[in-house]
Amino acid sequence: MTDEKGKIDIFSLDAELSNTLADKLLKTARRPLENMLGLTALNDVYHKSLKLGDPTYFAENVLKAMNVDFRIAEQDLARIPEKGKIVLVANHPFGGIEGIIMGAILQRVRPDVKIMANYLLSAIPEMRDLFIFVDPFGGPAAARANLASMKQTISWLKEGSMLGVFPAGEVSHATWKNRRITDPAWSNTVAKIVKKTESPVVPMFFKGHNRFMFQLAGMIHPRLRTALLPNELLNKKNTIIDVRVGNVIPYSRLRKFTTEDELTDYVRMRTYMLADRPSKEIETAETIVFPNSDMQPVIDPVDPELLLTDVEGLPVSQMLLESGDMQVYHASKKQLPHLIQEIGRLREITFRATDEGTGRSVDLDEFDEYYQHLFVWNKAKSEIVGAYRLGRTDNIIKRFGKKGMYTTTLFNMRSSFFEQIHPALEMGRSFVRPEYQRSFSPLLMLWRGIGHYVAKYPKYKILFGPVSINKEYQSSSRQLMVSFLKAHNFLPELASKVKAITPLRHRKLKGWDKKHSQRIITSVDDLSEVVSDLEFDDKGVPILLKQYLKLGGKLLGFNVDPNFSDVLDGLILVDVTKTDPRIMERYMPKADLIKFHQMHNSQFAAELTAEAEEKALKSTA
């Protein structure tokens, strides 16, 4: 239709009106209705956009015409691949402006972009090259058109291009049953496309939703909601919309889902989990730690000659293993008058670097007096590389009672807990000094040291202690890890004997559906991928926690430690007799491992003994 000034109005009621008497009467009220529905104003935006530059970037022009901006972190923009086939999925909170923003963002990254969109948008000539049109309204004609669109989509991706999709098909809204504003069920079409083309997926999340009146109208009748969409687009003028992008989900991960429903649920969950990540500005404001006037200066380094004197004074039997320049020892504080000070100094330095630490000049306490200290020593540099603190429950409880165990400062623990795991090794205060953290080798040496210690004292089949999730993690990441671990790696019976002194306050995660998530996130690696989406530096699950879980570790509870920079401690327990022997062989000599399992008559004892006998027969044949 052409207006009185000769401009072509692409948004008009004429296309929807026939020659019936009712429609003829309606035509007389067309202009007021178009004004009321926002169509006239949409035409004004369209004409203004035409004057703003290259029509190839028409989406950008529309945003300029409406004075709409979007906020996206540089790290998020970098997560969108510049080449190669990719399916980008997003939530649909507004029903209009997010499609324009998606087009503008993707065209900044690469030229080969198309977005699946409602065929009604084909009325905009300048955006036809950006869209692949689908008909969501059903019927034989729609089915034929959508089949052609699907073929175009498959071909587009197989050429190595990018496709943007709003799998909900309709705008986010509230219902009488569920008052929460969210997308309706996502169509499995995106799963079909991903599987057919073997494409990776990138999740994108738009923050926000339409007004209350829009939600109320839609609860009265869906068509009222549709009628209000133009005005909802227009009321986004002069606004800034937050956009978040997750990491690429490789097809190798997606192909593991056996059904389209599972794949769809997974990419939807990965999209909505981004709602729990604060914007960069909020994250920075919340996590910057200003120097604390109560934070004491860390003590000066201890003279290496004094450290060497302590090490050389240890009996040879207390060196657990040696590899190159690295040696692992265990000793008591009395045997380490100088080295224990250096351990305390390095603990504090290492923990402060990750927003932890005691705030004292040296991280030593009363438990260090009678705990064992396992440490890695670099003999070439005469320096400590890392250390663990080990508490032997049988010795300590006999002397001091259960209050002699460090973990009782974090958890109220029944005596029956210690009786059930007795004898056990409490492990904690582990660190690798910052200069050595670029390599996994120091941590491996520590773990091998623990394996050799257990081989030396095989009665200790149970390892337990706090594992930290520090404040560098978003609160949403910490909540997510707790939810997952309680669902997949928890010992309810033993956990009933333990109660956190300062429990983590529960906060519901927006994108976490417990029922669906337990079905589609089944491993710590799956969890780590989701955590990485929530963290600006892409870090996943803490490496020490991952290592414990690979050993078969189970959680018993979670506590926030106010005396250690509010770090979140998970109380974890590892029964070494149940750890896969193939994993334990990395840390404990095979012969010792066999003896260990034989001593405890474990489920692996017969298998390991048979393997050893078979190997011995082959060597003598």
C-alpha positions as CSV (number, residue, x, y, z in Angstrom):
1,M,0.0,0.0,0.0
2,T,1.1,3.6,-0.7
3,D,0.4,6.4,1.7
4,E,-0.6,10.0,0.8
5,K,3.1,11.0,0.4
6,G,3.8,8.2,-2.1
7,K,5.7,6.0,0.3
8,I,5.2,2.3,0.3
9,D,3.8,1.0,3.6
10,I,4.8,-2.5,4.1
11,F,2.9,-2.9,7.3
12,S,-0.8,-2.6,6.6
13,L,-4.1,-4.3,7.3
14,D,-5.0,-4.3,3.6
15,A,-3.3,-7.6,3.0
16,E,-5.5,-9.2,5.6
17,L,-8.8,-7.8,4.4
18,S,-11.1,-9.5,1.8
19,N,-14.2,-8.1,-0.1
20,T,-16.7,-9.3,2.5
21,L,-19.1,-6.7,3.8
22,A,-17.5,-7.0,7.3
23,D,-14.1,-6.3,5.8
24,K,-15.4,-3.4,3.7
25,L,-16.7,-1.9,6.9
26,L,-13.4,-2.6,8.6
27,K,-11.5,-0.8,5.8
28,T,-13.2,2.5,6.9
29,A,-11.5,2.1,10.3
30,R,-8.3,0.9,8.8
31,R,-6.1,3.9,9.5
32,P,-7.2,4.3,13.2
33,L,-6.7,0.6,13.7
34,E,-3.2,0.7,12.1
35,N,-2.3,3.5,14.4
36,M,-3.6,1.7,17.5
37,L,-1.8,-1.6,16.5
38,G,1.5,0.3,15.9
39,L,1.6,-0.5,12.2
40,T,1.8,3.2,11.2
41,A,4.8,3.7,13.5
42,L,6.5,0.6,12.2
43,N,6.2,2.0,8.7
44,D,7.9,5.2,9.9
45,V,10.7,3.1,11.4
46,Y,11.0,1.3,8.1
47,H,11.3,4.5,6.0
48,K,13.8,6.0,8.4
49,S,15.9,2.9,8.2
50,L,16.0,3.1,4.4
51,K,17.9,6.4,4.7
52,L,20.5,5.2,7.1
53,G,23.0,3.4,4.9
54,D,23.8,0.1,3.1
55,P,20.7,-2.0,2.9
56,T,22.9,-5.1,3.2
57,Y,23.1,-4.2,6.9
58,F,19.4,-3.3,7.2
59,A,19.1,-4.9,10.6
60,E,21.8,-2.4,11.9
61,N,19.9,0.4,10.3
62,V,16.6,-0.5,12.0
63,L,18.4,-0.5,15.4
64,K,19.8,3.0,14.6
65,A,16.4,4.2,13.5
66,M,14.9,3.0,16.8
67,N,17.9,4.1,18.9
68,V,18.2,0.6,20.2
69,D,21.5,-0.7,21.4
70,F,22.7,-4.0,22.6
71,R,25.3,-4.9,25.2
72,I,27.5,-7.9,24.5
73,A,30.9,-8.6,26.1
74,E,33.9,-8.9,23.8
75,Q,34.5,-12.4,25.1
76,D,31.0,-13.4,24.1
77,L,31.3,-11.9,20.7
78,A,34.6,-13.9,20.3
79,R,32.6,-17.1,21.0
80,I,30.8,-16.9,17.7
81,P,32.8,-18.7,15.1
82,E,34.0,-16.6,12.1
83,K,33.8,-19.6,9.7
84,G,32.4,-23.0,9.4
85,K,28.9,-24.4,9.7
86,I,27.2,-23.5,13.0
87,V,23.6,-23.3,14.3
88,L,23.0,-20.5,16.7
89,V,20.0,-20.9,19.0
90,A,18.3,-18.2,21.1
91,N,15.4,-17.6,23.4
92,H,12.5,-15.5,22.1
93,P,11.7,-13.0,24.8
94,F,10.3,-10.1,22.8
95,G,8.9,-11.5,19.6
96,G,10.7,-9.0,17.3
97,I,13.6,-6.9,18.3
98,E,15.8,-9.9,19.2
99,G,15.7,-11.1,15.6
100,I,16.9,-7.8,14.4
101,I,19.7,-7.7,17.1
102,M,20.7,-11.3,16.2
103,G,21.0,-10.3,12.6
104,A,23.1,-7.2,13.4
105,I,25.4,-9.2,15.7
106,L,26.0,-12.1,13.3
107,Q,26.6,-9.8,10.3
108,R,29.3,-8.1,12.3
109,V,31.1,-11.4,12.7
110,R,30.6,-13.0,9.2
111,P,28.8,-12.4,6.0
112,D,27.3,-15.9,5.4
113,V,24.4,-15.6,7.9
114,K,20.7,-16.6,7.6
115,I,18.0,-16.6,10.3
116,M,14.9,-18.7,10.3
117,A,12.0,-16.3,10.5
118,N,8.2,-16.0,10.1
119,Y,7.2,-15.7,6.5
120,L,5.3,-12.5,7.3
121,L,8.7,-10.7,7.5
122,S,9.1,-11.4,3.8
123,A,7.2,-8.1,3.4
124,I,10.5,-6.3,4.1
125,P,12.4,-6.5,0.8
126,E,15.7,-5.4,2.4
127,M,15.8,-8.4,4.9
128,R,14.9,-11.2,2.5
129,D,18.5,-12.1,2.0
130,L,19.0,-12.4,5.7
131,F,16.1,-14.7,6.4
132,I,14.9,-18.3,5.5
133,F,11.2,-18.0,5.9
134,V,8.9,-20.6,7.6
135,D,5.1,-20.7,8.1
136,P,4.3,-21.5,11.7
137,F,0.5,-21.5,11.1
138,G,0.1,-25.0,9.7
139,G,-2.0,-26.4,6.8
140,P,-1.0,-28.1,3.6
141,A,0.4,-25.0,2.0
142,A,2.5,-24.3,5.0
143,A,3.8,-27.8,5.1
144,R,5.0,-27.6,1.5
145,A,6.6,-24.2,2.1
146,N,8.3,-25.4,5.2
147,L,9.7,-28.5,3.5
148,A,11.3,-26.2,0.9
149,S,12.7,-24.0,3.7
150,M,14.1,-27.1,5.5
151,K,15.9,-28.2,2.3
152,Q,17.3,-24.6,1.9
153,T,18.5,-24.7,5.5
154,I,20.2,-28.1,5.2
155,S,22.0,-26.9,2.0
156,W,23.0,-23.6,3.6
157,L,24.7,-25.4,6.6
158,K,26.4,-28.0,4.4
159,E,28.0,-25.1,2.5
160,G,29.7,-24.2,5.8
161,S,27.5,-21.2,6.7
162,M,25.8,-20.0,9.8
163,L,22.1,-20.4,10.7
164,G,20.3,-18.5,13.5
165,V,17.2,-20.1,15.0
166,F,14.5,-19.2,17.6
167,P,13.4,-22.8,18.3
168,A,10.3,-21.7,20.4
169,G,8.7,-20.4,17.2
170,E,6.6,-17.9,19.3
171,V,7.4,-15.2,21.8
172,S,8.1,-16.0,25.5
173,H,5.0,-15.6,27.6
174,A,3.3,-16.5,30.9
175,T,0.5,-18.9,31.2
176,W,-2.2,-19.5,33.9
177,K,-0.4,-22.8,34.8
178,N,3.1,-21.3,34.8
179,R,3.3,-17.6,35.8
180,R,7.0,-17.5,34.9
181,I,7.7,-15.8,31.6
182,T,9.6,-18.1,29.4
183,D,9.7,-19.7,25.9
184,P,7.1,-22.3,25.2
185,A,8.4,-25.8,24.4
186,W,11.1,-25.6,21.8
187,S,10.5,-27.3,18.5
188,N,12.6,-30.4,17.7
189,T,13.3,-29.0,14.3
190,V,16.6,-27.6,15.5
191,A,17.6,-31.1,16.6
192,K,16.7,-32.5,13.2
193,I,18.8,-29.8,11.5
194,V,21.8,-30.3,13.8
195,K,21.7,-34.1,13.4
196,K,21.2,-33.9,9.6
197,T,24.1,-31.5,9.1
198,E,26.2,-32.6,12.1
199,S,26.5,-29.0,13.0
200,P,27.9,-27.6,16.3
201,V,25.6,-25.2,18.3
202,V,26.2,-21.8,19.9
203,P,23.6,-20.7,22.5
204,M,22.6,-17.0,22.7
205,F,20.5,-15.5,25.4
206,F,18.5,-12.2,25.3
207,K,17.8,-10.7,28.7
208,G,14.3,-9.3,29.4
209,H,10.7,-9.8,28.5
210,N,7.6,-7.9,27.3
211,R,5.3,-5.8,29.5
212,F,2.8,-7.1,32.0
213,M,-0.2,-6.0,29.9
214,F,1.2,-8.1,27.0
215,Q,1.4,-11.1,29.3
216,L,-2.1,-10.6,30.6
217,A,-3.5,-10.2,27.2
218,G,-1.9,-13.4,26.0
219,M,-3.4,-15.2,29.0
220,I,-6.9,-14.1,27.9
221,H,-6.3,-15.2,24.3
222,P,-3.1,-15.9,22.2
223,R,-4.3,-13.7,19.4
224,L,-4.4,-10.7,21.6
225,R,-0.7,-11.3,22.4
226,T,0.0,-11.5,18.6
227,A,-1.9,-8.2,18.0
228,L,0.3,-6.4,20.6
229,L,3.6,-7.5,19.1
230,P,4.1,-4.4,16.9
231,N,3.7,-2.1,19.9
232,E,6.0,-4.3,21.9
233,L,8.6,-3.9,19.2
234,L,8.1,-0.1,19.2
235,N,8.4,0.2,23.0
236,K,11.9,-1.1,22.8
237,K,13.0,2.3,21.3
238,N,15.7,4.1,23.3
239,T,16.7,0.9,25.2
240,I,19.8,-1.2,25.7
241,I,19.3,-5.0,25.6
242,D,21.8,-7.4,27.2
243,V,22.9,-10.3,25.0
244,R,25.0,-13.3,26.3
245,V,26.7,-16.0,24.2
246,G,27.8,-19.4,25.4
247,N,30.6,-21.6,24.2
248,V,30.4,-23.6,21.1
249,I,28.8,-27.0,21.8
250,P,30.7,-29.4,19.4
251,Y,28.7,-31.9,17.5
252,S,30.8,-34.7,19.1
253,R,28.9,-33.7,22.3
254,L,25.5,-33.4,20.7
255,R,25.6,-36.7,18.8
256,K,25.6,-38.6,22.2
257,F,21.9,-37.7,22.6
258,T,19.8,-40.6,21.4
259,T,16.6,-38.7,21.0
260,E,15.7,-35.3,19.5
261,D,13.9,-34.4,22.7
262,E,17.1,-34.8,24.7
263,L,19.2,-32.7,22.3
264,T,16.5,-30.0,22.2
265,D,16.3,-30.0,26.0
266,Y,20.1,-29.7,26.3
267,V,20.6,-26.8,24.0
268,R,17.6,-25.0,25.6
269,M,19.2,-25.6,29.0
270,R,22.5,-24.3,27.8
271,T,20.8,-21.2,26.5
272,Y,18.7,-20.4,29.6
273,M,21.7,-21.1,31.9
274,L,23.2,-17.9,30.5
275,A,20.5,-16.0,32.3
276,D,22.3,-16.8,35.5
277,R,25.5,-15.2,34.4
278,P,25.6,-11.5,35.4
279,S,26.7,-8.9,33.0
280,K,30.4,-8.0,33.0
281,E,29.7,-4.8,34.8
282,I,27.8,-6.5,37.6
283,E,30.4,-9.3,37.8
284,T,33.2,-6.9,38.1
285,A,31.5,-4.8,40.8
286,E,30.7,-7.9,42.8
287,T,34.0,-9.7,42.7
288,I,36.7,-7.0,42.9
289,V,38.3,-7.3,46.3
290,F,39.8,-4.2,47.6
291,P,42.8,-4.4,49.9
292,N,41.6,-5.2,53.4
293,S,43.2,-3.2,56.2
294,D,43.1,-6.3,58.4
295,M,45.1,-8.3,55.8
296,Q,48.5,-8.9,57.3
297,P,51.7,-8.8,55.2
298,V,52.9,-12.3,54.4
299,I,56.2,-13.2,56.1
300,D,59.4,-13.1,54.1
301,P,60.7,-16.3,52.4
302,V,62.6,-18.7,54.6
303,D,66.3,-19.1,53.8
304,P,66.7,-22.0,51.3
305,E,69.7,-23.2,53.3
306,L,67.5,-23.7,56.4
307,L,64.9,-25.5,54.3
308,L,67.6,-27.8,52.9
309,T,68.7,-28.5,56.4
310,D,65.2,-29.7,57.4
311,V,64.9,-31.9,54.3
312,E,68.4,-33.5,54.7
313,G,67.5,-34.3,58.3
314,L,64.6,-36.5,57.3
315,P,65.0,-40.3,57.4
316,V,65.3,-41.8,53.9
317,S,62.2,-43.9,54.7
318,Q,60.2,-40.7,54.6
319,M,60.9,-39.9,51.0
320,L,57.9,-41.5,49.2
321,L,59.1,-41.1,45.6
322,E,61.5,-39.2,43.3
323,S,61.1,-38.1,39.7
324,G,63.8,-35.9,38.1
325,D,64.4,-33.0,40.4
326,M,61.2,-33.6,42.3
327,Q,61.0,-35.5,45.5
328,V,58.0,-36.2,47.7
329,Y,58.3,-36.4,51.5
330,H,56.1,-36.8,54.5
331,A,57.0,-35.5,58.0
332,S,55.6,-34.0,61.2
333,K,56.0,-30.3,62.2
334,K,58.7,-31.2,64.8
335,Q,60.8,-32.5,61.9
336,L,60.3,-29.3,59.9
337,P,61.1,-26.3,62.2
338,H,61.9,-24.1,59.2
339,L,60.1,-25.7,56.4
340,I,56.7,-25.6,58.1
341,Q,57.0,-21.8,58.2
342,E,57.6,-21.8,54.4
343,I,54.7,-24.1,53.9
344,G,52.5,-21.7,55.8
345,R,53.8,-18.7,53.9
346,L,53.2,-20.4,50.5
347,R,49.7,-21.5,51.5
348,E,48.7,-17.9,52.2
349,I,50.3,-16.6,49.0
350,T,48.7,-19.2,46.9
351,F,45.2,-19.0,48.5
352,R,45.2,-15.2,48.4
353,A,45.8,-15.3,44.6
354,T,42.3,-16.9,44.3
355,D,40.5,-14.7,46.8
356,E,40.9,-17.2,49.6
357,G,43.4,-17.2,52.5
358,T,43.3,-16.5,56.2
359,G,44.4,-12.9,56.0
360,R,47.2,-13.7,58.5
361,S,50.9,-13.4,57.8
362,V,51.3,-17.1,57.7
363,D,48.7,-19.9,57.2
364,L,49.4,-22.2,60.1
365,D,47.1,-23.3,62.9
366,E,46.9,-25.7,65.8
367,F,46.1,-28.7,63.5
368,D,49.6,-28.3,61.9
369,E,51.1,-29.2,65.3
370,Y,50.1,-32.9,65.0
371,Y,49.0,-33.5,61.4
372,Q,51.4,-35.0,58.8
373,H,52.8,-32.8,56.1
374,L,53.3,-34.3,52.6
375,F,55.3,-32.0,50.3
376,V,56.9,-31.9,46.9
377,W,60.6,-30.7,47.1
378,N,62.5,-29.3,44.1
379,K,66.0,-30.4,45.0
380,A,67.7,-28.4,42.2
381,K,66.2,-25.1,43.5
382,S,65.9,-26.0,47.2
383,E,62.3,-24.9,47.3
384,I,58.8,-26.3,48.1
385,V,56.6,-26.9,45.0
386,G,53.3,-27.8,46.8
387,A,52.0,-29.6,49.8
388,Y,49.1,-31.5,51.5
389,R,48.1,-31.8,55.1
390,L,47.1,-35.3,56.3
391,G,45.3,-36.2,59.4
392,R,45.2,-39.8,60.6
393,T,41.8,-40.3,62.3
394,D,42.9,-43.2,64.5
395,N,45.9,-41.4,66.0
396,I,44.2,-38.0,66.3
397,I,40.8,-39.0,67.7
398,K,42.6,-41.2,70.3
399,R,44.6,-38.2,71.5
400,F,42.1,-35.3,71.1
401,G,38.7,-36.7,70.3
402,K,36.8,-35.8,67.2
403,K,37.4,-32.1,67.8
404,G,41.0,-32.8,66.9
405,M,40.0,-33.2,63.3
406,Y,40.1,-30.0,61.2
407,T,36.9,-30.9,59.3
408,T,34.9,-30.5,62.6
409,T,35.5,-26.7,62.3
410,L,33.5,-26.7,59.1
411,F,30.9,-29.5,59.8
412,N,29.1,-30.8,62.9
413,M,30.1,-34.5,62.6
414,R,28.6,-37.3,64.7
415,S,30.9,-39.7,66.3
416,S,29.2,-42.5,64.3
417,F,30.6,-40.9,61.1
418,F,34.2,-41.4,62.2
419,E,33.4,-44.9,63.5
420,Q,32.0,-45.8,60.1
421,I,35.0,-44.6,58.1
422,H,37.7,-45.5,60.7
423,P,40.6,-45.5,60.1
424,A,40.8,-42.8,57.5
425,L,43.0,-40.0,56.2
426,E,41.7,-36.4,56.3
427,M,43.3,-34.4,53.5
428,G,43.3,-30.7,53.2
429,R,45.2,-27.4,52.8
430,S,46.5,-28.5,49.5
431,F,48.4,-26.1,47.2
432,V,50.8,-25.8,44.3
433,R,52.7,-22.5,44.5
434,P,51.8,-20.1,41.6
435,E,55.0,-20.4,39.7
436,Y,54.4,-24.2,39.1
437,Q,50.7,-24.0,38.3
438,R,51.3,-23.7,34.5
439,S,52.0,-27.5,34.5
440,F,49.9,-30.4,35.7
441,S,53.1,-32.2,36.8
442,P,53.3,-30.8,40.3
443,L,49.8,-31.7,41.2
444,L,50.4,-35.2,39.7
445,M,53.5,-35.5,42.0
446,L,51.3,-34.6,45.0
447,W,48.8,-37.2,44.1
448,R,51.4,-39.8,43.4
449,G,52.8,-39.0,46.9
450,I,49.4,-39.7,48.4
451,G,49.2,-42.9,46.5
452,H,52.6,-44.0,47.8
453,Y,51.6,-42.9,51.3
454,V,48.5,-45.1,51.2
455,A,50.7,-47.9,49.9
456,K,53.1,-47.4,52.9
457,Y,50.1,-47.3,55.3
458,P,47.5,-49.5,53.6
459,K,45.1,-49.5,56.5
460,Y,43.9,-46.1,55.3
461,K,41.4,-47.0,52.5
462,I,39.2,-43.9,53.1
463,L,40.4,-40.4,52.1
464,F,38.2,-37.5,53.0
465,G,38.4,-33.7,53.5
466,P,37.2,-30.4,52.2
467,V,37.6,-29.5,48.5
468,S,37.2,-25.8,47.7
469,I,35.1,-23.9,45.2
470,N,36.5,-20.4,45.6
471,K,34.8,-17.0,45.3
472,E,36.3,-16.4,41.9
473,Y,33.3,-18.5,40.7
474,Q,30.0,-16.9,40.1
475,S,27.4,-17.7,42.7
476,S,25.3,-19.3,40.0
477,S,28.2,-21.6,39.1
478,R,28.6,-22.6,42.7
479,Q,24.9,-23.3,43.0
480,L,25.0,-25.3,39.8
481,M,27.9,-27.5,41.0
482,V,26.2,-28.2,44.3
483,S,22.9,-29.1,42.6
484,F,24.7,-31.5,40.2
485,L,26.9,-33.1,42.9
486,K,23.9,-33.7,45.2
487,A,22.1,-35.4,42.3
488,H,24.9,-37.5,41.0
489,N,27.8,-37.8,43.5
490,F,26.2,-37.9,47.0
491,L,26.2,-40.4,49.8
492,P,22.9,-39.7,51.6
493,E,23.3,-42.2,54.4
494,L,26.7,-41.0,55.4
495,A,25.8,-37.4,54.7
496,S,23.0,-37.7,57.4
497,K,25.8,-37.8,60.0
498,V,27.3,-34.5,58.8
499,K,25.8,-31.0,59.0
500,A,27.3,-27.8,57.7
501,I,28.0,-25.1,60.3
502,T,27.4,-22.4,57.7
503,P,25.3,-23.9,54.9
504,L,25.2,-22.4,51.4
505,R,22.0,-20.5,51.0
506,H,20.0,-22.0,48.2
507,R,19.1,-19.8,45.2
508,K,17.0,-21.2,42.4
509,L,18.8,-21.1,39.0
510,K,16.7,-19.7,36.2
511,G,17.9,-22.2,33.6
512,W,18.2,-25.3,35.7
513,D,15.4,-27.7,35.5
514,K,16.2,-30.4,38.0
515,K,14.2,-33.1,36.2
516,H,15.5,-32.5,32.7
517,S,19.0,-31.6,33.7
518,Q,19.6,-34.8,35.6
519,R,18.8,-36.6,32.4
520,I,21.0,-34.6,30.0
521,I,24.0,-33.7,32.3
522,T,25.4,-37.0,33.5
523,S,29.1,-36.4,33.9
524,V,31.5,-34.0,35.5
525,D,32.7,-33.1,32.0
526,D,29.1,-32.2,31.0
527,L,28.9,-30.0,34.1
528,S,32.2,-28.3,33.4
529,E,31.0,-27.2,30.0
530,V,27.9,-25.5,31.5
531,V,30.0,-23.9,34.3
532,S,32.4,-22.6,31.6
533,D,29.4,-20.8,30.0
534,L,28.8,-19.0,33.2
535,E,32.4,-17.8,33.8
536,F,33.9,-14.9,31.9
537,D,37.3,-16.7,31.8
538,D,35.8,-20.0,30.6
539,K,37.0,-21.9,33.7
540,G,35.2,-25.1,34.4
541,V,34.9,-27.3,37.5
542,P,37.9,-26.9,39.8
543,I,40.6,-29.3,38.8
544,L,41.0,-30.7,42.3
545,L,37.3,-31.5,42.5
546,K,37.5,-33.2,39.1
547,Q,40.4,-35.3,40.2
548,Y,38.5,-36.4,43.4
549,L,35.5,-37.3,41.3
550,K,37.5,-39.3,38.9
551,L,38.7,-41.4,41.8
552,G,35.1,-42.1,42.6
553,G,34.7,-39.3,45.2
554,K,31.3,-38.7,46.8
555,L,30.1,-35.5,48.5
556,L,28.6,-35.4,52.0
557,G,27.8,-31.8,52.4
558,F,28.7,-28.1,51.6
559,N,29.8,-25.4,54.0
560,V,30.8,-21.7,53.6
561,D,34.0,-21.0,55.5
562,P,33.9,-17.4,56.9
563,N,37.4,-17.8,58.3
564,F,38.8,-18.5,54.8
565,S,37.4,-15.8,52.6
566,D,33.9,-17.4,52.4
567,V,35.2,-20.2,50.3
568,L,32.6,-23.0,49.6
569,D,33.9,-26.3,50.9
570,G,32.5,-29.6,49.7
571,L,33.2,-32.5,52.1
572,I,34.3,-35.3,49.8
573,L,35.1,-38.9,50.6
574,V,37.0,-41.4,48.4
575,D,37.0,-45.1,49.1
576,V,40.2,-46.2,47.4
577,T,39.0,-49.9,47.4
578,K,36.3,-48.8,45.0
579,T,38.4,-46.6,42.8
580,D,39.1,-48.0,39.3
581,P,42.5,-49.7,39.6
582,R,43.5,-48.4,36.1
583,I,43.2,-44.9,37.5
584,M,45.0,-45.7,40.8
585,E,47.9,-47.2,38.8
586,R,48.8,-43.6,37.9
587,Y,49.5,-42.9,41.6
588,M,50.4,-46.1,43.3
589,P,52.9,-48.8,42.1
590,K,51.1,-51.8,40.6
591,A,52.5,-54.3,43.1
592,D,51.5,-52.2,46.1
593,L,48.1,-51.7,44.5
594,I,47.5,-55.5,44.3
595,K,48.6,-55.9,48.0
596,F,46.3,-53.1,49.0
597,H,43.3,-54.7,47.4
598,Q,44.2,-58.1,48.7
599,M,44.5,-56.7,52.2
600,H,41.0,-55.2,52.0
601,N,39.6,-58.1,50.1
602,S,38.1,-55.6,47.6
603,Q,35.9,-56.2,44.6
604,F,39.1,-55.8,42.4
605,A,41.3,-58.1,44.5
606,A,40.6,-61.3,42.5
607,E,40.9,-59.6,39.2
608,L,44.2,-57.9,40.0
609,T,45.7,-61.1,41.4
610,A,44.7,-63.1,38.4
611,E,46.2,-60.5,36.1
612,A,49.5,-60.5,38.0
613,E,49.7,-64.3,38.0
614,E,49.0,-64.4,34.2
615,K,51.7,-61.8,33.7
616,A,54.2,-63.8,35.8
617,L,53.4,-67.0,33.8
618,K,54.0,-65.2,30.5
619,S,57.3,-63.8,31.7
620,T,58.6,-67.3,32.7
621,A,57.3,-69.0,29.5
